[in-house]
Each structure stands twice: as structure tokens, then as C-alpha cells.
């Protein structure tokens, strides 16, 4: 549908983790699309 989303990654070397934030720019809900996208990325990084 052409909606724009933002995603941010923060590498915390001390904790040995990558923190991720993903959010839609418009609207109240993305119907889980951003979470699904982040889970796909996480699976591919394993």
C-alpha cells in the first residue's frame, strides 16, 4: 500500500546485543507488519 516505516538498529557491544526499533510513520496500527519484518531480519541474522 506504500506506507513508510522507520527502522533503527543499535549495536550494544557491551551487552552483545542489537536493539531494534521499527515503527509506522502514519496511523495507529500496522497490523503487526513491523514486528514480522523485524522477526524476519532476526531469523536471517542467526
mmJSON file of the N, C-alpha and C atoms, coordinates in Angstrom:
{"data_MODEL":{"atom_site":{
"group_PDB":["ATOM","ATOM","ATOM","ATOM","ATOM","ATOM","ATOM","ATOM","ATOM","ATOM","ATOM","ATOM","ATOM","ATOM","ATOM","ATOM","ATOM","ATOM","ATOM","ATOM","ATOM","ATOM","ATOM","ATOM","ATOM","ATOM","ATOM","ATOM","ATOM","ATOM","ATOM","ATOM","ATOM","ATOM","ATOM","ATOM","ATOM","ATOM","ATOM","ATOM","ATOM","ATOM","ATOM","ATOM","ATOM","ATOM","ATOM","ATOM","ATOM","ATOM","ATOM","ATOM","ATOM","ATOM","ATOM","ATOM","ATOM","ATOM","ATOM","ATOM","ATOM","ATOM","ATOM","ATOM","ATOM","ATOM","ATOM","ATOM","ATOM","ATOM","ATOM","ATOM","ATOM","ATOM","ATOM","ATOM","ATOM","ATOM","ATOM","ATOM","ATOM","ATOM","ATOM","ATOM","ATOM","ATOM","ATOM","ATOM","ATOM","ATOM","ATOM","ATOM","ATOM","ATOM","ATOM","ATOM","ATOM","ATOM","ATOM","ATOM","ATOM","ATOM","ATOM","ATOM","ATOM","ATOM","ATOM","ATOM","ATOM","ATOM","ATOM","ATOM","ATOM","ATOM","ATOM","ATOM","ATOM","ATOM","ATOM","ATOM","ATOM","ATOM","ATOM","ATOM","ATOM","ATOM","ATOM","ATOM","ATOM","ATOM","ATOM","ATOM","ATOM","ATOM","ATOM","ATOM","ATOM","ATOM"],
"id":[1,2,3,4,5,6,7,8,9,10,11,12,13,14,15,16,17,18,19,20,21,22,23,24,25,26,27,28,29,30,31,32,33,34,35,36,37,38,39,40,41,42,43,44,45,46,47,48,49,50,51,52,53,54,55,56,57,58,59,60,61,62,63,64,65,66,67,68,69,70,71,72,73,74,75,76,77,78,79,80,81,82,83,84,85,86,87,88,89,90,91,92,93,94,95,96,97,98,99,100,101,102,103,104,105,106,107,108,109,110,111,112,113,114,115,116,117,118,119,120,121,122,123,124,125,126,127,128,129,130,131,132,133,134,135,136,137,138],
"type_symbol":["N","C","C","N","C","C","N","C","C","N","C","C","N","C","C","N","C","C","N","C","C","N","C","C","N","C","C","N","C","C","N","C","C","N","C","C","N","C","C","N","C","C","N","C","C","N","C","C","N","C","C","N","C","C","N","C","C","N","C","C","N","C","C","N","C","C","N","C","C","N","C","C","N","C","C","N","C","C","N","C","C","N","C","C","N","C","C","N","C","C","N","C","C","N","C","C","N","C","C","N","C","C","N","C","C","N","C","C","N","C","C","N","C","C","N","C","C","N","C","C","N","C","C","N","C","C","N","C","C","N","C","C","N","C","C","N","C","C"],
"label_atom_id":["N","CA","C","N","CA","C","N","CA","C","N","CA","C","N","CA","C","N","CA","C","N","CA","C","N","CA","C","N","CA","C","N","CA","C","N","CA","C","N","CA","C","N","CA","C","N","CA","C","N","CA","C","N","CA","C","N","CA","C","N","CA","C","N","CA","C","N","CA","C","N","CA","C","N","CA","C","N","CA","C","N","CA","C","N","CA","C","N","CA","C","N","CA","C","N","CA","C","N","CA","C","N","CA","C","N","CA","C","N","CA","C","N","CA","C","N","CA","C","N","CA","C","N","CA","C","N","CA","C","N","CA","C","N","CA","C","N","CA","C","N","CA","C","N","CA","C","N","CA","C","N","CA","C","N","CA","C","N","CA","C"],
"label_alt_id":[null,null,null,null,null,null,null,null,null,null,null,null,null,null,null,null,null,null,null,null,null,null,null,null,null,null,null,null,null,null,null,null,null,null,null,null,null,null,null,null,null,null,null,null,null,null,null,null,null,null,null,null,null,null,null,null,null,null,null,null,null,null,null,null,null,null,null,null,null,null,null,null,null,null,null,null,null,null,null,null,null,null,null,null,null,null,null,null,null,null,null,null,null,null,null,null,null,null,null,null,null,null,null,null,null,null,null,null,null,null,null,null,null,null,null,null,null,null,null,null,null,null,null,null,null,null,null,null,null,null,null,null,null,null,null,null,null,null],
"label_comp_id":["UNK","UNK","UNK","UNK","UNK","UNK","UNK","UNK","UNK","UNK","UNK","UNK","UNK","UNK","UNK","UNK","UNK","UNK","UNK","UNK","UNK","UNK","UNK","UNK","UNK","UNK","UNK","UNK","UNK","UNK","UNK","UNK","UNK","UNK","UNK","UNK","UNK","UNK","UNK","UNK","UNK","UNK","UNK","UNK","UNK","UNK","UNK","UNK","UNK","UNK","UNK","UNK","UNK","UNK","UNK","UNK","UNK","UNK","UNK","UNK","UNK","UNK","UNK","UNK","UNK","UNK","UNK","UNK","UNK","UNK","UNK","UNK","UNK","UNK","UNK","UNK","UNK","UNK","UNK","UNK","UNK","UNK","UNK","UNK","UNK","UNK","UNK","UNK","UNK","UNK","UNK","UNK","UNK","UNK","UNK","UNK","UNK","UNK","UNK","UNK","UNK","UNK","UNK","UNK","UNK","UNK","UNK","UNK","UNK","UNK","UNK","UNK","UNK","UNK","UNK","UNK","UNK","UNK","UNK","UNK","UNK","UNK","UNK","UNK","UNK","UNK","UNK","UNK","UNK","UNK","UNK","UNK","UNK","UNK","UNK","UNK","UNK","UNK"],
"label_asym_id":["A","A","A","A","A","A","A","A","A","A","A","A","A","A","A","A","A","A","A","A","A","A","A","A","A","A","A","A","A","A","A","A","A","A","A","A","A","A","A","A","A","A","A","A","A","A","A","A","A","A","A","A","A","A","A","A","A","A","A","A","A","A","A","A","A","A","A","A","A","A","A","A","A","A","A","A","A","A","A","A","A","A","A","A","A","A","A","A","A","A","A","A","A","A","A","A","A","A","A","A","A","A","A","A","A","A","A","A","A","A","A","A","A","A","A","A","A","A","A","A","A","A","A","A","A","A","A","A","A","A","A","A","A","A","A","A","A","A"],
"label_entity_id":["1","1","1","1","1","1","1","1","1","1","1","1","1","1","1","1","1","1","1","1","1","1","1","1","1","1","1","1","1","1","1","1","1","1","1","1","1","1","1","1","1","1","1","1","1","1","1","1","1","1","1","1","1","1","1","1","1","1","1","1","1","1","1","1","1","1","1","1","1","1","1","1","1","1","1","1","1","1","1","1","1","1","1","1","1","1","1","1","1","1","1","1","1","1","1","1","1","1","1","1","1","1","1","1","1","1","1","1","1","1","1","1","1","1","1","1","1","1","1","1","1","1","1","1","1","1","1","1","1","1","1","1","1","1","1","1","1","1"],
"label_seq_id":[1,1,1,2,2,2,3,3,3,4,4,4,5,5,5,6,6,6,7,7,7,8,8,8,9,9,9,10,10,10,11,11,11,12,12,12,13,13,13,14,14,14,15,15,15,16,16,16,17,17,17,18,18,18,19,19,19,20,20,20,21,21,21,22,22,22,23,23,23,24,24,24,25,25,25,26,26,26,27,27,27,28,28,28,29,29,29,30,30,30,31,31,31,32,32,32,33,33,33,34,34,34,35,35,35,36,36,36,37,37,37,38,38,38,39,39,39,40,40,40,41,41,41,42,42,42,43,43,43,44,44,44,45,45,45,46,46,46],
"pdbx_PDB_ins_code":[null,null,null,null,null,null,null,null,null,null,null,null,null,null,null,null,null,null,null,null,null,null,null,null,null,null,null,null,null,null,null,null,null,null,null,null,null,null,null,null,null,null,null,null,null,null,null,null,null,null,null,null,null,null,null,null,null,null,null,null,null,null,null,null,null,null,null,null,null,null,null,null,null,null,null,null,null,null,null,null,null,null,null,null,null,null,null,null,null,null,null,null,null,null,null,null,null,null,null,null,null,null,null,null,null,null,null,null,null,null,null,null,null,null,null,null,null,null,null,null,null,null,null,null,null,null,null,null,null,null,null,null,null,null,null,null,null,null],
"Cartn_x":[0.806,0.0,0.848,2.156,3.023,3.249,2.897,3.149,4.641,5.102,6.51,6.706,7.689,8.041,9.483,9.798,11.158,11.681,12.945,13.586,14.955,15.293,16.579,17.25,18.571,19.358,20.411,20.603,21.633,22.448,23.73,24.629,25.198,24.82,25.328,26.412,27.642,28.771,28.98,28.729,28.92,27.951,26.716,25.711,25.681,26.427,26.468,25.083,24.343,23.007,22.827,21.87,21.444,20.018,19.819,18.474,17.824,16.525,15.812,14.541,14.272,13.028,12.451,11.201,10.528,9.146,8.783,7.504,6.962,5.645,4.973,4.949,5.084,5.026,3.597,2.653,1.255,0.373,-0.724,-1.728,-1.49,-2.457,-2.427,-1.87,-2.036,-1.622,-1.09,-0.125,0.408,0.008,-0.883,-1.39,-0.269,0.8,1.895,2.948,2.868,3.799,5.232,5.415,6.77,7.387,6.624,7.155,7.536,6.709,7.007,8.298,8.478,9.684,10.927,10.845,11.976,12.274,11.253,11.464,12.133,11.78,12.418,13.895,14.199,15.598,16.37,15.76,16.429,16.713,15.763,15.954,17.11,17.2,18.269,19.639,19.695,20.962,21.499,20.661,21.105,22.116],
"Cartn_y":[-1.202,0.0,1.265,1.114,2.271,3.05,2.485,3.191,3.211,4.298,4.443,4.053,3.198,2.784,3.182,3.338,3.626,2.436,2.112,1.066,1.573,1.321,1.738,0.533,0.452,-0.606,0.05,-0.503,-0.01,-1.203,-1.201,-2.269,-1.921,-2.703,-2.529,-3.576,-3.177,-4.109,-4.628,-3.793,-4.221,-5.337,-5.256,-6.272,-7.375,-7.177,-8.137,-8.388,-7.301,-7.379,-6.284,-6.494,-5.467,-5.095,-3.831,-3.362,-2.847,-3.128,-2.763,-2.007,-0.955,-0.204,-0.062,-0.441,-0.321,0.261,1.289,1.958,2.533,2.578,3.213,4.716,5.451,6.906,7.403,6.693,7.112,6.052,6.504,5.572,5.095,4.36,3.836,2.423,1.656,0.252,-0.136,-1.048,-1.562,-3.024,-3.509,-4.884,-5.911,-5.558,-6.494,-6.589,-5.737,-5.805,-5.501,-4.479,-4.134,-5.248,-5.835,-6.934,-8.11,-8.425,-9.523,-9.234,-8.005,-7.611,-7.779,-7.337,-7.446,-8.916,-9.726,-11.155,-11.83,-11.437,-11.98,-11.608,-10.358,-9.915,-10.696,-10.861,-11.585,-13.021,-13.668,-15.049,-15.151,-14.199,-14.234,-13.934,-13.221,-12.891,-14.033,-15.012,-16.126,-16.995],
"Cartn_z":[0.0,0.0,0.0,0.152,0.047,1.315,2.479,3.735,4.038,4.663,5.009,6.475,6.721,8.078,8.355,9.633,10.057,10.85,10.658,11.451,11.884,13.151,13.706,14.343,14.198,14.818,15.691,16.893,17.803,18.275,17.965,18.382,19.755,20.754,22.11,22.327,22.1,22.188,23.61,24.598,25.99,26.369,25.917,26.231,25.177,24.08,22.974,22.372,22.146,21.556,20.518,19.64,18.691,19.072,19.399,19.723,18.442,18.292,17.073,17.438,16.696,16.823,15.425,15.273,13.983,14.223,13.453,13.671,12.369,12.299,11.16,11.361,10.292,10.397,10.521,9.945,9.947,10.591,11.163,11.661,13.074,13.585,14.945,14.999,13.932,13.94,12.572,12.58,11.318,11.12,12.013,11.951,12.057,12.787,13.037,11.955,10.942,9.817,10.259,11.091,11.531,12.369,13.269,14.075,13.184,12.223,11.294,10.525,10.1,9.369,10.249,11.502,12.42,12.726,12.904,13.158,11.958,10.754,9.546,9.517,9.829,9.876,10.929,12.109,13.198,12.809,12.158,11.721,10.726,9.821,8.815,9.416,10.548,11.182,12.059,12.382,13.236,12.542],
"occupancy":[1.0,1.0,1.0,1.0,1.0,1.0,1.0,1.0,1.0,1.0,1.0,1.0,1.0,1.0,1.0,1.0,1.0,1.0,1.0,1.0,1.0,1.0,1.0,1.0,1.0,1.0,1.0,1.0,1.0,1.0,1.0,1.0,1.0,1.0,1.0,1.0,1.0,1.0,1.0,1.0,1.0,1.0,1.0,1.0,1.0,1.0,1.0,1.0,1.0,1.0,1.0,1.0,1.0,1.0,1.0,1.0,1.0,1.0,1.0,1.0,1.0,1.0,1.0,1.0,1.0,1.0,1.0,1.0,1.0,1.0,1.0,1.0,1.0,1.0,1.0,1.0,1.0,1.0,1.0,1.0,1.0,1.0,1.0,1.0,1.0,1.0,1.0,1.0,1.0,1.0,1.0,1.0,1.0,1.0,1.0,1.0,1.0,1.0,1.0,1.0,1.0,1.0,1.0,1.0,1.0,1.0,1.0,1.0,1.0,1.0,1.0,1.0,1.0,1.0,1.0,1.0,1.0,1.0,1.0,1.0,1.0,1.0,1.0,1.0,1.0,1.0,1.0,1.0,1.0,1.0,1.0,1.0,1.0,1.0,1.0,1.0,1.0,1.0],
"B_iso_or_equiv":[0.0,0.0,0.0,0.0,0.0,0.0,0.0,0.0,0.0,0.0,0.0,0.0,0.0,0.0,0.0,0.0,0.0,0.0,0.0,0.0,0.0,0.0,0.0,0.0,0.0,0.0,0.0,0.0,0.0,0.0,0.0,0.0,0.0,0.0,0.0,0.0,0.0,0.0,0.0,0.0,0.0,0.0,0.0,0.0,0.0,0.0,0.0,0.0,0.0,0.0,0.0,0.0,0.0,0.0,0.0,0.0,0.0,0.0,0.0,0.0,0.0,0.0,0.0,0.0,0.0,0.0,0.0,0.0,0.0,0.0,0.0,0.0,0.0,0.0,0.0,0.0,0.0,0.0,0.0,0.0,0.0,0.0,0.0,0.0,0.0,0.0,0.0,0.0,0.0,0.0,0.0,0.0,0.0,0.0,0.0,0.0,0.0,0.0,0.0,0.0,0.0,0.0,0.0,0.0,0.0,0.0,0.0,0.0,0.0,0.0,0.0,0.0,0.0,0.0,0.0,0.0,0.0,0.0,0.0,0.0,0.0,0.0,0.0,0.0,0.0,0.0,0.0,0.0,0.0,0.0,0.0,0.0,0.0,0.0,0.0,0.0,0.0,0.0],
"pdbx_formal_charge":[null,null,null,null,null,null,null,null,null,null,null,null,null,null,null,null,null,null,null,null,null,null,null,null,null,null,null,null,null,null,null,null,null,null,null,null,null,null,null,null,null,null,null,null,null,null,null,null,null,null,null,null,null,null,null,null,null,null,null,null,null,null,null,null,null,null,null,null,null,null,null,null,null,null,null,null,null,null,null,null,null,null,null,null,null,null,null,null,null,null,null,null,null,null,null,null,null,null,null,null,null,null,null,null,null,null,null,null,null,null,null,null,null,null,null,null,null,null,null,null,null,null,null,null,null,null,null,null,null,null,null,null,null,null,null,null,null,null],
"auth_seq_id":[1,1,1,2,2,2,3,3,3,4,4,4,5,5,5,6,6,6,7,7,7,8,8,8,9,9,9,10,10,10,11,11,11,12,12,12,13,13,13,14,14,14,15,15,15,16,16,16,17,17,17,18,18,18,19,19,19,20,20,20,21,21,21,22,22,22,23,23,23,24,24,24,25,25,25,26,26,26,27,27,27,28,28,28,29,29,29,30,30,30,31,31,31,32,32,32,33,33,33,34,34,34,35,35,35,36,36,36,37,37,37,38,38,38,39,39,39,40,40,40,41,41,41,42,42,42,43,43,43,44,44,44,45,45,45,46,46,46],
"auth_comp_id":["UNK","UNK","UNK","UNK","UNK","UNK","UNK","UNK","UNK","UNK","UNK","UNK","UNK","UNK","UNK","UNK","UNK","UNK","UNK","UNK","UNK","UNK","UNK","UNK","UNK","UNK","UNK","UNK","UNK","UNK","UNK","UNK","UNK","UNK","UNK","UNK","UNK","UNK","UNK","UNK","UNK","UNK","UNK","UNK","UNK","UNK","UNK","UNK","UNK","UNK","UNK","UNK","UNK","UNK","UNK","UNK","UNK","UNK","UNK","UNK","UNK","UNK","UNK","UNK","UNK","UNK","UNK","UNK","UNK","UNK","UNK","UNK","UNK","UNK","UNK","UNK","UNK","UNK","UNK","UNK","UNK","UNK","UNK","UNK","UNK","UNK","UNK","UNK","UNK","UNK","UNK","UNK","UNK","UNK","UNK","UNK","UNK","UNK","UNK","UNK","UNK","UNK","UNK","UNK","UNK","UNK","UNK","UNK","UNK","UNK","UNK","UNK","UNK","UNK","UNK","UNK","UNK","UNK","UNK","UNK","UNK","UNK","UNK","UNK","UNK","UNK","UNK","UNK","UNK","UNK","UNK","UNK","UNK","UNK","UNK","UNK","UNK","UNK"],
"auth_asym_id":["A","A","A","A","A","A","A","A","A","A","A","A","A","A","A","A","A","A","A","A","A","A","A","A","A","A","A","A","A","A","A","A","A","A","A","A","A","A","A","A","A","A","A","A","A","A","A","A","A","A","A","A","A","A","A","A","A","A","A","A","A","A","A","A","A","A","A","A","A","A","A","A","A","A","A","A","A","A","A","A","A","A","A","A","A","A","A","A","A","A","A","A","A","A","A","A","A","A","A","A","A","A","A","A","A","A","A","A","A","A","A","A","A","A","A","A","A","A","A","A","A","A","A","A","A","A","A","A","A","A","A","A","A","A","A","A","A","A"],
"auth_atom_id":["N","CA","C","N","CA","C","N","CA","C","N","CA","C","N","CA","C","N","CA","C","N","CA","C","N","CA","C","N","CA","C","N","CA","C","N","CA","C","N","CA","C","N","CA","C","N","CA","C","N","CA","C","N","CA","C","N","CA","C","N","CA","C","N","CA","C","N","CA","C","N","CA","C","N","CA","C","N","CA","C","N","CA","C","N","CA","C","N","CA","C","N","CA","C","N","CA","C","N","CA","C","N","CA","C","N","CA","C","N","CA","C","N","CA","C","N","CA","C","N","CA","C","N","CA","C","N","CA","C","N","CA","C","N","CA","C","N","CA","C","N","CA","C","N","CA","C","N","CA","C","N","CA","C","N","CA","C","N","CA","C"],
"pdbx_PDB_model_num":[1,1,1,1,1,1,1,1,1,1,1,1,1,1,1,1,1,1,1,1,1,1,1,1,1,1,1,1,1,1,1,1,1,1,1,1,1,1,1,1,1,1,1,1,1,1,1,1,1,1,1,1,1,1,1,1,1,1,1,1,1,1,1,1,1,1,1,1,1,1,1,1,1,1,1,1,1,1,1,1,1,1,1,1,1,1,1,1,1,1,1,1,1,1,1,1,1,1,1,1,1,1,1,1,1,1,1,1,1,1,1,1,1,1,1,1,1,1,1,1,1,1,1,1,1,1,1,1,1,1,1,1,1,1,1,1,1,1]
}}}
